[in-house]
């Protein structure tokens, strides 16, 4: 019986192994520039990645140090100082602009949106809040709702409703979702979409019947249904 060809004869035949090594050396010599180029690119990519991660982490520490005094000013109801700084600290707008790649810079976008909303600068508030992104249960939904608030102030009720719906649909929960749904229902009322408003009040009653908003939803729904019936 002939010996089955396994493709691994060079493991048993020294001459075959030598041939394999010789062919590998020839391939390397013919393609050494390409091989070194590929290896160099991989090394540079690895070094660049870890270097960038280190740079971002150090930048984030700086951004956090600059962010917290501005947040304090915002909580002290001084939105203008919070936005622009007090001469010692740069302010939310500067932190958001200079450290956008960091977590603190991202958070500065949120707080800047809050401060601008308080200042009545609705379009700017919307822009900063839309630039903010988070996977956090509370703050991302809150950002959507604040954009809705800004659109309500602009009397752009359809856009407001879209963002209140985003807030309500983002990781729904019994603590915050009923409030966002209430805002959504009011936006629908203002947009003269009474059927959608009634449906939203029903959503509150059916899904969040134990919430404080449920009692109000029943009342507003009854009033709205009576108004619709009269029209």
GUMI-575347 format. One record per atom (N, C-alpha, C): x, y, z. Coordinates in pm, whole numbers. Each point is the difference from the previous one (the first is absolute). Layout:
<pts>
> X/Y/Z
...
</pts>
This chain:
<pts>
> 85/-118/0
> -85/118/0
> 89/124/0
> -30/93/-88
> 81/123/-5
> -32/87/121
> 99/76/40
> -15/86/117
> -88/120/-38
> -97/28/82
> -93/110/-27
> 73/133/9
> -23/85/-100
> 63/133/-2
> -77/93/93
> 66/40/110
> -67/86/98
> 37/146/-17
> 100/29/-86
> 44/138/-15
> 99/41/105
> 38/-93/90
> 93/32/109
> 126/-85/-9
> 38/-42/-124
> 114/-88/-16
> 129/63/51
> 5/137/-2
> 125/66/40
> 30/-22/147
> -101/-44/80
> 26/-28/140
> 82/-128/15
> -9/-89/-99
> 73/-125/5
> 122/1/-91
> 5/92/-96
> 108/4/-99
> 80/128/16
> 125/-6/49
> 81/120/20
> 18/80/-127
> 13/-69/-115
> 20/71/-126
> -125/81/-36
> -118/-58/27
> -124/72/-27
> -12/122/88
> 41/-17/127
> -7/113/94
> 94/111/-45
> 121/-36/-45
> 96/99/-48
> -56/75/-120
> -70/-74/-86
> -59/64/-118
> -107/103/38
> -79/-39/99
> -104/92/47
> 63/127/56
> 105/-13/79
> 67/116/60
> 64/88/-107
> 56/-65/-99
> 63/76/-108
> -102/83/-77
> -116/-61/-27
> -106/72/-71
> -50/117/84
> -11/-21/133
> -46/107/88
> 99/116/0
> 133/-34/0
> 103/104/-2
> -6/79/-131
> -19/-72/-110
> -11/67/-130
> -119/96/-3
> -115/-47/53
> -119/84/4
> 26/126/82
> 68/-18/115
> 28/114/86
> 91/100/-70
> 105/-50/-68
> 94/89/-68
> -68/78/-112
> -90/-67/-70
> -70/65/-111
> -104/102/47
> -50/-20/120
> -110/85/48
> 32/72/131
> 129/12/32
> 39/54/131
> -53/142/21
> 0/83/-106
> -48/138/14
> -147/3/39
> -78/-84/-69
> -145/-5/30
> -23/-53/141
> 74/-107/35
> -18/-61/133
> 35/99/110
> 116/67/-15
> 39/98/102
> -101/115/7
> -53/36/-116
> -99/108/-2
> -126/-39/76
> -46/-123/-21
> -121/-48/69
> 24/-8/150
> 116/-59/38
> 32/-12/143
> 11/138/63
> 66/92/-70
> 14/136/53
> -134/69/18
> -91/-20/-97
> -132/62/10
> -77/-54/119
> 12/-132/23
> -69/-61/114
> 54/55/131
> 135/9/9
> 62/52/123
> -43/144/23
> 3/82/-106
> -41/140/14
> -146/11/43
> -86/-87/-55
> -142/4/37
> -18/-34/147
> 73/-100/49
> -11/-40/141
> 51/112/91
> 118/52/-36
> 56/110/81
> -92/122/-4
> -54/30/-117
> -90/115/-13
> -126/-16/82
> -54/-122/0
> -123/-25/75
> 21/23/149
> 104/-63/54
> 24/15/144
> 45/141/36
> 72/63/-93
> 39/139/24
> -120/92/4
> -95/-25/-91
> -122/82/-2
> -83/-23/126
> -10/-126/43
> -76/-30/122
> 62/71/120
> 132/1/7
> 67/69/111
> -24/150/-8
> 7/55/-122
> -22/143/-18
> -142/39/42
> -99/-79/-42
> -139/30/36
> -21/-8/150
> 63/-100/66
> -19/-13/145
> 58/120/74
> 116/49/-44
> 58/117/66
> -81/125/-30
> -51/10/-122
> -85/113/-35
> -130/-1/79
> -52/-119/25
> -125/-12/75
> 18/49/143
> 116/-29/59
> 26/49/136
> 1/153/3
> 63/60/-99
> 3/146/-9
> -140/55/-21
> -76/-64/-89
> -136/45/-30
> -90/-8/123
> 15/-107/79
> -80/-13/121
> 30/112/98
> 128/34/14
> 39/107/92
> -59/133/-43
> -12/21/-131
> -55/125/-51
> -153/-2/-2
> -58/-119/-5
> -145/-12/-11
> -72/28/131
> 48/-56/110
> -75/2/125
> -30/141/52
> 92/97/-7
> -36/135/45
> -116/60/-80
> -5/-30/-129
> -107/51/-84
> -134/-65/35
> 5/-129/31
> -123/-69/42
> -51/60/130
> 93/33/89
> -38/64/126
> -69/133/-28
> 54/79/-93
> -62/128/-35
> -139/-20/-59
> -16/-104/-77
> -132/-29/-60
> -99/-36/109
> 42/-82/95
> -88/-41/109
> -30/118/93
> 89/99/1
> -23/122/79
> -83/101/-77
> -58/-42/-113
> -86/82/-84
> 75/118/-60
> 120/-26/-47
> 79/101/-72
> 38/-57/-136
> -97/-19/-88
> 27/-67/-127
> 99/74/-89
> -2/134/4
> 92/75/-85
> 145/-23/42
> 25/3/132
> 135/-27/50
> 38/-144/-29
> -94/-90/17
> 26/-141/-28
> 42/-21/-145
> -64/71/-89
> 29/-16/-142
> 134/59/-40
> 30/118/52
> 115/76/-49
> 118/7/97
> -17/-54/121
> 108/4/97
> -1/129/81
> 87/2/100
> 6/116/90
> 138/65/1
> 79/-31/-101
> 135/54/-5
> 103/-95/58
> -43/-87/89
> 89/-100/58
> -23/-136/-63
> -124/-27/-34
> -34/-126/-67
> -59/32/-137
> 19/-88/-99
> -34/34/-138
> -149/-1/-34
> -83/-76/72
> -142/-6/-32
> -36/-121/-84
> -128/-31/-2
> -49/-122/-66
> 25/0/-150
> -19/114/-64
> 17/6/-145
> 144/-32/-39
> 93/51/77
> 141/-25/-28
> 36/-146/23
> -50/-58/108
> 29/-140/30
> -57/-91/-110
> -123/30/-40
> -64/-80/-105
> 77/11/-131
> 50/118/-29
> 70/24/-127
> 140/-60/1
> 70/11/111
> 141/-41/6
> 21/-146/37
> -100/-62/61
> 19/-137/49
> -113/-92/-48
> -42/22/-122
> -115/-74/-52
> 19/-151/-4
> 125/-47/-8
> 26/-144/-10
> -4/-68/136
> -11/77/109
> 4/-58/134
> -141/-14/58
> -11/-81/105
> -128/-15/67
> -46/132/63
> 96/72/61
> -34/128/62
> -43/101/-105
> 66/-1/-116
> -38/90/-108
> -139/-31/-52
> -32/-128/-10
> -134/-41/-41
> -104/47/101
> 32/-15/129
> -93/44/104
> -16/152/-1
> 106/71/-37
> -9/146/-10
> -102/41/-106
> -14/-81/-106
> -102/29/-101
> -139/-1/62
> -25/-98/86
> -130/-10/67
> -25/122/88
> 95/31/87
> -18/112/91
> -8/134/-75
> 74/12/-108
> -9/121/-82
> -140/15/-58
> -57/-114/-44
> -138/4/-51
> -98/44/106
> 17/-49/123
> -87/39/111
> 11/150/26
> 124/49/6
> 23/142/28
> -56/89/-111
> 20/-39/-124
> -52/77/-113
> -152/0/-2
> -60/-110/41
> -146/-7/10
> -50/100/104
> 71/9/113
> -37/97/103
> 17/144/-49
> 96/20/-88
> 27/133/-56
> -97/36/-113
> -85/-93/-38
> -95/25/-108
> 61/-10/-138
> 118/-59/-11
> 66/-17/-129
> -28/-142/-51
> -118/-15/-53
> -54/-133/-25
> 71/-75/-111
> 31/69/-109
> 68/-70/-110
> 139/-48/42
> 71/85/76
> 133/-41/47
> -12/-115/101
> -102/6/83
> -22/-107/97
> -25/-132/-72
> -82/4/-103
> -31/-121/-77
> 127/-57/-63
> 84/87/-55
> 124/-45/-65
> 91/-72/99
> 18/57/119
> 89/-62/98
> -58/-130/56
> -129/-1/24
> -63/-121/53
> 2/-112/-103
> -12/35/-127
> 7/-102/-105
> 142/-54/-17
> 100/80/39
> 139/-46/-8
> 36/-91/116
> -85/-2/101
> 24/-85/117
> -50/-141/-26
> 72/-99/52
> -42/-139/-16
> 44/-80/122
> -92/-82/51
> 31/-81/118
> -86/-124/2
> 51/-105/64
> -78/-122/19
> -67/-1/138
> 17/108/74
> -54/9/135
> -153/2/-2
> -61/-70/92
> -146/-11/9
> -65/137/13
> 53/84/86
> -64/127/34
> 35/111/-98
> 130/21/-23
> 43/124/-63
> -30/5/-149
> 7/-112/-73
> -30/4/-142
> -147/30/-25
> -87/-66/73
> -143/29/-14
> -29/145/39
> 68/47/104
> -16/139/41
> 43/96/-111
> 107/-33/-70
> 45/84/-111
> -105/7/-110
> -59/-115/-35
> -107/0/-100
> -116/88/46
> -38/-12/126
> -112/78/51
> 31/149/0
> 124/38/31
> 37/141/-2
> -4/57/-141
> 39/-80/-98
> -15/44/-138
> -149/23/-30
> -84/-90/50
> -144/19/-14
> -47/129/64
> 53/31/119
> -36/124/68
> 37/122/-84
> 120/-6/-61
> 45/112/-83
> -93/19/-120
> -40/-111/-61
> -92/11/-113
> -137/49/44
> -43/-37/119
> -127/52/51
> 7/151/14
> 112/51/50
> 17/145/14
> -2/69/-137
> 48/-71/-102
> -2/54/-136
> -135/-20/-69
> -92/-65/72
> -132/-34/-52
> 9/-95/-121
> 105/-77/-1
> 16/-104/-103
> -46/-132/62
> -130/-16/5
> -59/-107/81
> 25/-140/-57
> 4/-12/-131
> 26/-132/-59
> 140/-49/36
> 100/91/-11
> 136/-36/37
> 11/-31/149
> -74/78/80
> 0/-26/144
> -55/-139/29
> -108/-35/-65
> -61/-131/21
> 96/-112/-40
> 73/18/-109
> 96/-101/-45
> 104/-27/109
> 48/106/64
> 105/-18/101
> -55/-49/134
> -121/39/33
> -60/-56/122
> -25/-151/-18
> -35/-39/-122
> -19/-143/-27
> 134/-73/12
> 107/62/-49
> 133/-61/16
> 33/-17/148
> -30/102/78
> 29/-7/144
> -80/-112/65
> -127/-11/-36
> -87/-101/60
> 40/-142/-41
> 52/-13/-122
> 35/-132/-52
> 140/-44/40
> 79/91/57
> 138/-34/35
> 3/-69/136
> 21/-129/-2
> 6/-81/122
> -117/33/94
> -122/-28/-43
> -118/37/79
> 7/-52/143
> -51/80/93
> -1/-38/141
> -110/77/71
> -38/-47/117
> -113/58/71
> 31/134/66
> 127/35/7
> 39/122/72
> -8/124/-88
> 48/-9/-123
> 11/118/-85
> -90/-2/-122
> -28/-119/-51
> -77/-10/-124
> -138/64/9
> -76/-16/109
> -132/66/6
> 7/151/-17
> 104/62/53
> 15/144/-16
> 25/40/-144
> 83/-79/-69
> 27/29/-142
> -126/-22/-84
> -77/-101/34
> -125/-24/-73
> -99/113/23
> -3/56/119
> -88/114/26
> 40/119/-87
> 130/27/-10
> 48/106/-88
> -39/-29/-145
> 10/-126/-39
> -36/-40/-135
> -147/28/-28
> -86/-36/95
> -143/23/-18
> -31/149/-15
> 65/83/81
> -21/145/-8
> 46/53/-136
> 114/-51/-49
> 49/42/-132
> -101/-37/-108
> -57/-119/10
> -102/-41/-97
> -123/93/8
> -38/35/120
> -114/92/15
> 30/133/-68
> 120/52/25
> 37/128/-60
> 5/-9/-152
> 35/-117/-51
> 7/-21/-145
> -138/-33/-58
> -103/2/83
> -138/-31/-42
> -14/-144/-47
> 81/-88/58
> -11/-143/-31
> -63/-69/122
> -128/29/18
> -67/-44/122
> -9/-152/13
> -15/-69/-111
> -7/-147/6
> 130/-58/56
> 113/56/-45
> 128/-47/49
> 19/36/148
> -51/116/38
> 9/41/141
> -78/-96/88
> -122/-33/-42
> -83/-93/77
> 68/-137/8
> 55/-46/-111
> 71/-128/-2
> 118/1/96
> 70/112/9
> 114/10/90
> -45/0/146
> -109/69/29
> -53/-3/137
> -41/-144/37
> -56/-71/-96
> -35/-140/25
> 124/-84/28
> 108/31/-71
> 125/-73/21
> 50/18/144
> -12/123/49
> 41/27/139
> -87/-80/97
> -130/5/-23
> -95/-66/90
> 19/-152/1
> 20/-57/-118
> 9/-145/-12
> 136/-56/43
> 106/69/-34
> 134/-52/29
> 57/48/133
> -45/117/44
> 58/59/121
> -111/48/93
> -95/-90/22
> -118/33/79
> 30/39/144
> 116/-41/53
> 34/32/138
> 79/130/12
> 27/63/-112
> 81/123/4
> -86/120/37
> 67/105/45
> -71/124/34
> -63/61/-125
> 63/-22/-115
> -51/57/-125
> -129/-66/-47
> -29/-121/47
> -118/-73/-49
> -129/71/37
> -8/53/122
> -122/70/43
> -24/123/-87
> 106/75/-27
> -13/118/-85
> -37/-40/-142
> 57/-112/-47
> -29/-46/-135
> -150/-32/-16
> -59/-60/102
> -143/-30/-5
> -83/128/-11
> 41/101/77
> -73/126/-1
> 14/70/-135
> 123/11/-50
> 23/68/-127
> -65/-74/-115
> 2/-131/8
> -63/-80/-105
> -151/27/-5
> -65/5/117
> -145/24/5
> -34/137/-58
> 79/100/38
> -24/136/-51
> 18/2/-151
> 103/-64/-46
> 30/0/-144
> -107/-76/-77
> -44/-112/52
> -106/-77/-67
> -127/80/-8
> -32/75/106
> -119/85/-2
> 14/110/-106
> 119/55/-10
> 25/105/-100
> -12/-55/-140
> 55/-118/-22
> -9/-63/-131
> -145/-32/-34
> -77/-45/100
> -140/-33/-21
> -84/119/-37
> 38/117/49
> -74/122/-30
> 31/57/-136
> 116/-37/-53
> 42/59/-128
> -66/-70/-119
</pts>
